[in-house]
Amino acid sequence: MLETIFILIILLFSIILHEIAHGSVAFYLGDPTAQESDRLTLNPLNHLDPFGSFILPAILLLITQGRGPIVGWAKPVPINPYNFRDQKWGQLKVAIAGPGANFLVAIFFGLLIRFLPLSFSLLRLFSIIVFYNFFWGLFNLVPIPPLDGSHILFSLLPERFFQFKIFLQQHAFWILIFFIFFGLNLLAFLANLLYSLVVG
């Protein structure tokens, strides 16, 4: 039970760091929308989404009997891409920032595990941080709206794929639900692979 609670706390703050990274890069590029909306803060109350932060993680906890993997999301940080100094690649940079922040957290704690003589309890807690940040970063790179991977994909797709973009946007909810129930094991495998590469 304590480990499950810790996983939920890690998930929550990993999500918050993810959203802050989006807003911070947008601010760096000239868009103050996230700052003006008070979303560049660690206060979880400013970020929580009823379904993504509570209902979905609870459902996954019940379905997997606490074994996970568990995913969730916060309210997207508001941005105005018309304020970006870099109009060509600004949205791509903002989209990459969220998963990038999770990967950095995972690598940092992974290297602590690799090079420091940690107690078993600390090793276990850091391992959860590493795995879930890798997992969360990978989940957000999936190219299904509204995940960051879709923004990355849309920034790179030529105009001739406009109809494909519309199709993904129109059916995004059901595609995402399908992926959550049938694709998470693949992401868990990849997250474990990254964990092994970093931790050794």
GULUM-870836 format. One line per 5 residues: their letters; for each residue x, y, z of N, C-alpha, C. Coordinates in Angstrom, 2 decimals, always signed. Last residue first. Example, Ala and Ser with C-alpha at 12.3 -4.5 7.8 and 13.67 -1.06 7.14 Angstrom:
! GULUM-870836
SA) +12.85:-2.25:+7.08:+13.67:-1.06:+7.14:+12.90:+0.03:+7.87 ~ +13.19:-5.69:+7.80:+12.30:-4.50:+7.80:+13.20:-3.30:+7.80;
//
This chain:
! GULUM-870836
GVVLS) +22.24:+0.03:-15.17:+23.25:-1.01:-15.30:+22.77:-2.33:-14.72 ~ +20.82:+2.39:-15.35:+21.19:+1.92:-14.01:+22.27:+0.84:-14.09 ~ +20.54:+2.74:-18.14:+21.04:+3.82:-17.29:+21.58:+3.28:-15.96 ~ +19.63:+0.30:-19.15:+20.73:+0.98:-19.81:+21.37:+2.03:-18.89 ~ +17.45:-0.28:-17.50:+18.63:-1.15:-17.46:+19.85:-0.47:-18.07;
YLLNA) +15.70:+1.79:-18.30:+16.13:+1.67:-16.91:+17.42:+0.85:-16.83 ~ +15.24:+1.07:-20.94:+15.97:+2.32:-20.65:+16.51:+2.31:-19.22 ~ +13.81:-1.30:-20.40:+15.04:-1.35:-21.19:+15.89:-0.10:-20.93 ~ +11.60:-0.33:-19.04:+12.53:-1.23:-18.34:+13.86:-1.33:-19.07 ~ +10.45:+1.10:-21.14:+10.89:+1.83:-19.95:+11.87:+0.97:-19.14;
LFALL) +9.81:-1.01:-22.88:+10.79:-0.01:-23.30:+11.33:+0.77:-22.11 ~ +7.88:-2.33:-21.27:+9.08:-3.05:-21.73:+10.18:-2.06:-22.11 ~ +5.98:-0.30:-21.08:+6.63:-0.78:-19.86:+7.92:-1.54:-20.20 ~ +5.18:-0.12:-23.75:+5.88:+1.01:-23.14:+6.60:+0.59:-21.86 ~ +3.94:-2.63:-23.94:+5.09:-2.32:-24.80:+5.88:-1.16:-24.21;
NLGFF) +1.86:-2.29:-22.13:+2.89:-3.31:-21.85:+4.14:-3.08:-22.70 ~ +0.20:-0.39:-23.29:+1.05:+0.02:-22.18:+2.13:-1.01:-21.86 ~ -1.59:-1.06:-25.29:-0.23:-0.71:-25.68:+0.71:-0.41:-24.53 ~ -4.16:-1.58:-24.43:-3.49:-2.63:-25.17:-2.03:-2.31:-25.51 ~ -5.22:+0.58:-23.00:-5.54:-0.77:-22.54:-4.74:-1.87:-23.25;
IFFIL) -4.21:+2.79:-24.35:-4.00:+2.67:-22.90:-4.22:+1.23:-22.43 ~ -5.16:+2.39:-26.95:-3.73:+2.26:-26.68:-3.46:+2.08:-25.19 ~ -7.91:+2.86:-26.55:-7.45:+1.56:-27.05:-5.98:+1.35:-26.72 ~ -7.75:+5.56:-25.79:-8.27:+4.57:-24.85:-7.82:+3.17:-25.25 ~ -6.75:+6.64:-28.22:-5.97:+6.73:-26.99:-6.43:+5.71:-25.96;
IWFAH) -8.86:+6.13:-29.96:-7.53:+5.56:-30.26:-6.68:+5.55:-29.00 ~ -10.85:+7.63:-28.74:-10.99:+6.17:-28.79:-9.67:+5.49:-29.11 ~ -9.76:+10.27:-29.02:-10.16:+9.73:-27.71:-10.20:+8.21:-27.73 ~ -9.27:+10.71:-31.82:-8.17:+10.63:-30.84:-8.59:+9.94:-29.55 ~ -10.68:+11.08:-34.08:-10.85:+9.79:-33.41:-9.86:+9.61:-32.26;
QQLFI) -9.98:+13.65:-34.95:-11.39:+13.30:-34.82:-11.61:+12.04:-33.98 ~ -7.18:+13.58:-35.09:-7.83:+14.49:-34.16:-9.29:+14.11:-33.91 ~ -6.76:+11.65:-37.12:-6.25:+11.43:-35.76:-6.96:+12.31:-34.74 ~ -8.00:+13.01:-39.29:-8.48:+11.71:-38.84:-8.04:+11.43:-37.41 ~ -6.36:+15.27:-39.56:-7.76:+15.44:-39.20:-8.34:+14.14:-38.66;
KFQFF) -3.98:+13.97:-40.36:-4.01:+14.76:-39.13:-5.44:+14.95:-38.64 ~ -4.83:+12.95:-42.80:-4.41:+12.02:-41.74:-4.44:+12.72:-40.39 ~ -5.20:+15.32:-44.19:-6.36:+14.46:-43.91:-6.06:+13.44:-42.82 ~ -2.53:+16.27:-44.41:-3.53:+17.03:-43.67:-4.73:+16.16:-43.28 ~ -0.31:+15.44:-45.75:-0.88:+14.52:-44.77:-1.96:+15.20:-43.92;
REPLL) +0.66:+17.51:-47.23:-0.14:+16.52:-47.95:-0.76:+15.47:-47.01 ~ +2.33:+19.01:-45.61:+0.93:+19.43:-45.75:+0.07:+18.37:-46.42 ~ +4.45:+16.77:-43.67:+4.17:+17.69:-44.78:+2.67:+17.96:-44.90 ~ +5.08:+16.63:-40.15:+4.37:+16.10:-41.31:+4.23:+17.15:-42.41 ~ +6.16:+17.93:-37.98:+7.09:+17.37:-38.96:+6.40:+16.88:-40.23;
SFLIH) +4.11:+18.71:-36.39:+5.11:+19.72:-36.74:+6.02:+19.25:-37.86 ~ +2.79:+16.32:-35.96:+2.14:+17.33:-36.80:+3.11:+18.42:-37.23 ~ +4.65:+15.03:-34.21:+4.33:+14.47:-35.52:+3.75:+15.53:-36.45 ~ +4.51:+16.75:-31.99:+5.79:+16.54:-32.67:+5.54:+16.04:-34.09 ~ +1.83:+16.43:-31.36:+2.32:+17.77:-31.72:+3.66:+17.68:-32.45;
SGDLP) +1.85:+13.71:-30.73:+1.03:+14.18:-31.86:+1.48:+15.56:-32.30 ~ +3.49:+13.57:-28.49:+3.94:+12.94:-29.73:+3.14:+13.39:-30.94 ~ +1.99:+14.67:-26.45:+3.03:+15.49:-27.08:+3.51:+14.90:-28.40 ~ -1.54:+13.88:-26.79:-0.19:+13.64:-26.27:+0.84:+14.42:-27.09 ~ -4.26:+14.00:-27.31:-3.53:+15.27:-27.20:-2.10:+15.09:-26.70;
PIPVL) -3.25:+12.45:-30.40:-3.71:+13.64:-29.69:-4.43:+13.25:-28.40 ~ -0.54:+10.27:-30.57:-2.00:+10.32:-30.52:-2.40:+11.59:-29.80 ~ +2.23:+9.21:-30.75:+1.65:+10.25:-31.62:+0.12:+10.20:-31.72 ~ +3.93:+9.05:-27.69:+3.02:+8.33:-28.58:+2.26:+9.36:-29.42 ~ +5.26:+10.51:-25.84:+5.79:+10.56:-27.20:+4.93:+9.77:-28.19;
NFLGW) +4.08:+9.92:-23.43:+3.75:+11.21:-24.05:+4.32:+11.35:-25.46 ~ +5.26:+7.47:-22.89:+3.81:+7.55:-23.11:+3.45:+8.84:-23.84 ~ +7.91:+8.23:-22.39:+7.59:+7.43:-23.57:+6.10:+7.52:-23.91 ~ +7.54:+9.63:-19.96:+8.12:+10.30:-21.12:+7.79:+9.56:-22.41 ~ +6.53:+7.56:-18.35:+5.70:+8.74:-18.63:+6.22:+9.50:-19.84;
FFNYF) +8.75:+5.82:-18.29:+7.46:+5.37:-18.81:+6.59:+6.55:-19.21 ~ +10.69:+7.41:-17.07:+10.92:+6.88:-18.41:+9.58:+6.50:-19.07 ~ +9.29:+7.79:-14.68:+9.62:+8.95:-15.52:+9.98:+8.53:-16.93 ~ +9.06:+5.19:-13.70:+7.85:+5.92:-14.07:+8.15:+7.18:-14.87 ~ +11.80:+4.41:-13.29:+10.91:+3.68:-14.20:+9.74:+4.53:-14.65;
VIISF) +12.73:+6.38:-11.43:+13.37:+6.19:-12.74:+12.40:+5.53:-13.71 ~ +11.01:+6.04:-9.23:+11.12:+7.35:-9.89:+11.67:+7.18:-11.30 ~ +11.58:+3.40:-8.60:+10.22:+3.75:-9.01:+10.23:+5.09:-9.75 ~ +14.24:+3.68:-7.80:+13.91:+2.84:-8.96:+12.53:+3.15:-9.50 ~ +14.00:+5.18:-5.51:+14.62:+5.80:-6.69:+14.30:+5.00:-7.95;
LRLLS) +12.84:+3.19:-3.86:+12.11:+4.43:-4.16:+12.68:+5.12:-5.40 ~ +14.88:+1.23:-3.80:+13.54:+0.89:-4.30:+12.78:+2.15:-4.70 ~ +16.97:+2.67:-2.63:+17.14:+2.09:-3.97:+15.78:+1.79:-4.59 ~ +15.88:+3.12:-0.15:+16.12:+4.26:-1.04:+16.30:+3.79:-2.48 ~ +15.84:+0.47:+0.78:+14.59:+1.24:+0.70:+14.74:+2.43:-0.24;
FSLPL) +18.57:-0.28:+0.70:+17.59:-0.98:-0.12:+16.31:-0.16:-0.29 ~ +20.81:+2.57:+0.41:+20.12:+1.55:+1.18:+19.05:+0.90:+0.29 ~ +23.41:+3.04:-2.06:+22.12:+3.38:-1.46:+21.59:+2.22:-0.61 ~ +26.19:+4.20:-3.08:+25.84:+3.03:-2.25:+24.55:+3.31:-1.46 ~ +25.95:+5.46:-6.43:+25.96:+5.69:-5.00:+25.58:+4.42:-4.24;
FRILL) +25.76:+4.86:-9.17:+27.07:+5.23:-8.63:+27.12:+5.45:-7.12 ~ +23.16:+4.06:-9.85:+24.32:+3.37:-10.45:+25.61:+3.63:-9.68 ~ +21.45:+5.79:-8.55:+21.40:+4.36:-8.24:+22.68:+3.67:-8.69 ~ +22.21:+8.13:-9.88:+22.39:+8.02:-8.42:+22.39:+6.56:-8.00 ~ +21.35:+7.51:-12.43:+22.79:+7.60:-12.19:+23.12:+7.58:-10.70;
GFFIA) +18.60:+7.61:-11.98:+19.22:+6.37:-12.42:+20.72:+6.37:-12.18 ~ +18.16:+10.26:-11.41:+18.01:+9.30:-10.31:+18.60:+7.93:-10.69 ~ +18.81:+11.28:-14.03:+19.45:+11.78:-12.81:+19.38:+10.75:-11.68 ~ +17.06:+9.90:-15.74:+18.51:+9.71:-15.89:+19.25:+10.15:-14.62 ~ +14.57:+10.89:-14.85:+14.88:+9.45:-14.81:+16.39:+9.20:-14.87;
VLFNA) +14.84:+13.62:-15.38:+14.62:+13.17:-14.01:+15.00:+11.69:-13.87 ~ +15.10:+13.47:-18.20:+16.19:+14.02:-17.38:+16.07:+13.59:-15.93 ~ +12.60:+12.44:-18.94:+13.81:+11.66:-19.20:+14.99:+12.16:-18.37 ~ +10.96:+14.59:-18.16:+10.82:+13.29:-17.50:+12.04:+12.42:-17.72 ~ +11.87:+16.57:-19.94:+12.01:+16.78:-18.48:+11.90:+15.45:-17.74;
GPGAI) +11.11:+15.45:-22.40:+12.52:+15.67:-22.09:+12.77:+15.85:-20.61 ~ +8.32:+15.55:-22.32:+8.99:+14.26:-22.19:+10.47:+14.39:-21.86 ~ +8.34:+18.54:-22.47:+7.69:+17.75:-21.42:+8.31:+16.38:-21.25 ~ +9.75:+19.41:-24.78:+10.21:+19.79:-23.44:+9.61:+18.92:-22.34 ~ +8.49:+18.81:-27.15:+9.59:+17.94:-26.73:+9.98:+18.20:-25.27;
AVKLQ) +6.67:+20.95:-27.32:+6.18:+19.57:-27.21:+7.26:+18.64:-26.68 ~ +8.36:+23.14:-27.64:+7.51:+23.06:-26.46:+7.03:+21.63:-26.23 ~ +9.49:+22.51:-30.13:+10.35:+22.64:-28.96:+9.53:+22.52:-27.67 ~ +7.20:+22.59:-31.78:+7.97:+21.35:-31.65:+8.83:+21.38:-30.39 ~ +6.48:+25.25:-31.60:+5.58:+24.24:-31.05:+6.28:+22.90:-30.87;
GWKQD) +8.78:+26.45:-32.88:+8.40:+26.74:-31.50:+7.52:+25.66:-30.89 ~ +9.62:+26.31:-35.48:+9.88:+25.15:-34.64:+9.44:+25.34:-33.19 ~ +8.56:+28.68:-36.69:+8.68:+27.43:-37.43:+8.77:+26.22:-36.51 ~ +8.60:+30.83:-34.95:+7.31:+30.37:-35.45:+7.39:+29.02:-36.15 ~ +10.17:+31.85:-32.38:+10.47:+30.84:-33.40:+9.15:+30.25:-33.89;
RFNYP) +8.82:+33.44:-30.65:+9.80:+34.07:-31.54:+10.17:+33.14:-32.67 ~ +5.36:+32.99:-30.05:+6.70:+32.42:-30.14:+7.59:+33.24:-31.08 ~ +2.76:+33.84:-30.08:+3.73:+34.67:-29.35:+5.17:+34.18:-29.50 ~ +1.34:+31.90:-31.28:+1.54:+33.12:-32.07:+2.51:+34.08:-31.37 ~ +0.93:+29.89:-29.41:+2.08:+29.77:-30.31:+2.33:+31.01:-31.16;
NIPVP) +0.21:+30.10:-26.27:-0.23:+30.81:-27.46:+0.94:+30.82:-28.45 ~ -0.81:+27.62:-23.88:+0.22:+28.36:-24.61:-0.44:+29.07:-25.80 ~ -1.61:+26.11:-20.80:-2.05:+26.94:-21.93:-0.87:+27.67:-22.57 ~ -0.85:+22.77:-20.09:-0.45:+24.16:-19.85:-0.90:+25.00:-21.04 ~ -3.50:+20.45:-19.55:-2.44:+20.98:-20.41:-2.14:+22.44:-20.07;
KAWGV) -3.91:+18.97:-16.40:-4.46:+19.90:-17.37:-3.33:+20.43:-18.24 ~ -2.14:+15.77:-16.41:-2.64:+16.99:-15.78:-3.32:+17.84:-16.83 ~ -2.61:+12.19:-16.50:-2.16:+13.46:-17.04:-2.73:+14.61:-16.23 ~ -1.45:+8.77:-16.31:-2.39:+9.85:-16.03:-1.87:+11.12:-16.67 ~ -0.90:+5.26:-15.72:-0.67:+6.52:-16.42:-1.72:+7.53:-16.00;
IPGRG) +0.75:+2.46:-14.47:-0.31:+3.43:-14.24:+0.05:+4.71:-14.99 ~ +1.38:-1.03:-15.25:+1.75:+0.39:-15.17:+0.53:+1.31:-15.08 ~ +0.35:-2.02:-11.85:+0.66:-1.06:-12.89:+0.93:-1.75:-14.22 ~ -0.40:-3.37:-9.58:+0.90:-3.71:-10.16:+1.31:-2.77:-11.30 ~ -2.93:-2.97:-8.57:-1.83:-2.23:-7.97:-0.47:-2.48:-8.58;
QTILL) -4.58:-4.43:-10.24:-4.43:-4.84:-8.84:-3.18:-4.24:-8.20 ~ -5.20:-3.45:-12.67:-3.90:-4.14:-12.57:-3.61:-4.64:-11.16 ~ -7.68:-2.31:-12.09:-7.57:-3.32:-13.15:-6.30:-4.13:-13.00 ~ -7.04:-0.44:-10.07:-7.97:-1.54:-9.80:-7.79:-2.67:-10.81 ~ -5.26:+1.26:-11.41:-4.85:+0.60:-10.17:-5.72:-0.61:-9.88;
LIAPL) -6.89:+2.17:-13.47:-5.74:+1.31:-13.80:-5.21:+0.59:-12.57 ~ -8.69:+3.72:-11.94:-9.19:+2.59:-12.73:-8.05:+1.62:-13.06 ~ -6.91:+5.64:-10.90:-7.63:+4.74:-9.99:-8.15:+3.52:-10.72 ~ -6.02:+6.96:-13.25:-5.07:+6.20:-12.42:-5.76:+5.23:-11.47 ~ -8.67:+8.00:-14.08:-7.93:+7.01:-14.88:-6.88:+6.27:-14.05;
IFSGF) -9.34:+9.77:-11.87:-10.21:+8.67:-12.29:-9.43:+7.59:-13.05 ~ -7.03:+11.60:-11.49:-7.67:+10.82:-10.43:-8.38:+9.57:-10.96 ~ -5.95:+12.89:-13.69:-5.16:+12.85:-12.46:-5.75:+11.95:-11.38 ~ -7.83:+12.70:-15.79:-6.46:+12.25:-16.00:-5.64:+12.09:-14.73 ~ -10.25:+13.71:-14.57:-10.17:+12.38:-15.18:-8.73:+11.87:-15.23;
PDLHN) -9.48:+16.25:-13.34:-10.30:+15.23:-12.66:-10.16:+13.83:-13.25 ~ -6.21:+17.43:-13.19:-7.33:+17.20:-14.10:-8.17:+16.07:-13.50 ~ -4.13:+19.82:-11.57:-4.88:+18.57:-11.56:-6.05:+18.58:-12.54 ~ -2.72:+22.22:-11.34:-2.46:+21.36:-12.50:-3.42:+20.18:-12.64 ~ -3.02:+23.59:-9.05:-3.10:+24.37:-10.29:-3.02:+23.50:-11.54;
LPNLT) -2.55:+21.75:-7.08:-3.93:+22.19:-7.27:-4.10:+22.97:-8.57 ~ +0.22:+21.43:-6.85:-0.55:+20.46:-7.66:-1.98:+20.92:-7.94 ~ +2.63:+23.79:-7.25:+1.37:+23.57:-6.53:+0.47:+22.65:-7.34 ~ +4.81:+24.48:-8.69:+4.74:+23.09:-8.24:+3.47:+22.79:-7.46 ~ +4.19:+26.57:-11.57:+4.27:+26.37:-10.14:+4.20:+24.88:-9.82;
LRDSE) +3.27:+27.86:-13.90:+4.69:+27.55:-13.71:+4.96:+27.41:-12.23 ~ +0.67:+28.65:-14.02:+0.92:+27.24:-14.25:+2.40:+26.88:-14.18 ~ -0.63:+31.16:-13.95:-0.09:+30.57:-12.72:+0.13:+29.07:-12.86 ~ -1.17:+32.40:-16.28:-2.21:+31.49:-15.79:-1.77:+30.79:-14.51 ~ +1.18:+33.70:-16.80:+0.03:+34.52:-16.43:-1.12:+33.68:-15.90;
QATPD) +2.69:+31.47:-17.57:+3.05:+32.22:-16.36:+1.86:+33.04:-15.88 ~ +1.39:+30.75:-19.95:+1.45:+29.80:-18.83:+1.77:+30.52:-17.52 ~ +1.80:+33.11:-21.55:+0.46:+32.63:-21.21:+0.47:+31.70:-20.00 ~ +4.05:+34.36:-22.59:+3.86:+34.41:-21.14:+2.55:+33.79:-20.67 ~ +6.29:+33.45:-25.01:+4.87:+33.35:-24.69:+4.66:+33.32:-23.18;
GLYFA) +8.99:+33.34:-25.68:+8.29:+34.61:-25.79:+6.81:+34.59:-25.47 ~ +10.46:+31.12:-25.18:+10.26:+31.46:-26.59:+9.43:+32.73:-26.79 ~ +10.24:+30.93:-22.46:+11.55:+31.25:-23.02:+11.43:+31.69:-24.48 ~ +7.57:+30.09:-22.35:+7.94:+31.40:-21.81:+9.28:+31.87:-22.37 ~ +7.88:+27.54:-23.44:+7.02:+28.51:-24.12:+7.36:+29.93:-23.65;
VSGHA) +9.47:+26.44:-21.45:+10.04:+26.60:-22.80:+9.21:+27.60:-23.60 ~ +7.60:+26.51:-19.35:+8.87:+27.23:-19.23:+9.52:+27.45:-20.59 ~ +5.50:+24.85:-20.20:+5.27:+26.28:-19.98:+6.55:+27.09:-19.93 ~ +6.84:+22.33:-20.32:+6.17:+22.91:-21.48:+6.05:+24.42:-21.35 ~ +7.66:+22.13:-17.63:+8.67:+22.19:-18.70:+8.07:+22.76:-19.98;
IEHLI) +5.20:+21.91:-16.36:+6.01:+23.11:-16.11:+7.08:+23.26:-17.18 ~ +4.48:+19.35:-17.24:+3.71:+20.52:-17.69:+4.48:+21.82:-17.47 ~ +6.47:+17.81:-15.92:+6.26:+17.71:-17.36:+5.55:+18.95:-17.90 ~ +5.96:+18.35:-13.27:+7.24:+18.78:-13.87:+7.16:+18.79:-15.39 ~ +3.43:+17.05:-13.14:+3.54:+18.50:-12.90:+4.83:+19.04:-13.51;
ISFLL) +4.12:+14.38:-13.61:+3.20:+15.06:-14.52:+3.34:+16.57:-14.38 ~ +5.69:+13.96:-11.38:+6.29:+13.80:-12.70:+5.44:+14.51:-13.75 ~ +3.81:+14.27:-9.37:+4.83:+15.30:-9.51:+5.62:+15.16:-10.82 ~ +2.16:+11.97:-9.91:+1.61:+13.33:-9.83:+2.70:+14.38:-10.08 ~ +3.95:+9.81:-9.77:+3.21:+10.08:-11.01:+2.72:+11.52:-11.03;
IILIF) +4.69:+10.03:-7.09:+5.70:+10.19:-8.14:+5.03:+10.53:-9.46 ~ +2.20:+9.44:-5.93:+2.85:+10.74:-5.66:+3.89:+11.04:-6.74 ~ +1.81:+6.84:-6.86:+0.85:+7.89:-7.23:+1.44:+9.28:-7.01 ~ +3.97:+5.56:-5.62:+3.88:+5.57:-7.09:+2.95:+6.70:-7.54 ~ +3.23:+5.86:-2.94:+4.43:+6.54:-3.43:+4.42:+6.63:-4.95;
ITELM) +1.01:+4.18:-2.90:+0.84:+5.61:-2.60:+2.03:+6.40:-3.13 ~ +2.32:+1.76:-3.41:+1.30:+2.26:-4.34:+1.08:+3.75:-4.16 ~ +3.88:+1.54:-1.11:+4.54:+1.66:-2.41:+3.56:+2.21:-3.45 ~ +1.92:+1.26:+0.83:+2.81:+2.42:+0.87:+3.49:+2.64:-0.46 ~ +0.82:-1.21:+0.00:+0.00:+0.00:+0.00:+0.86:+1.26:+0.00;
//
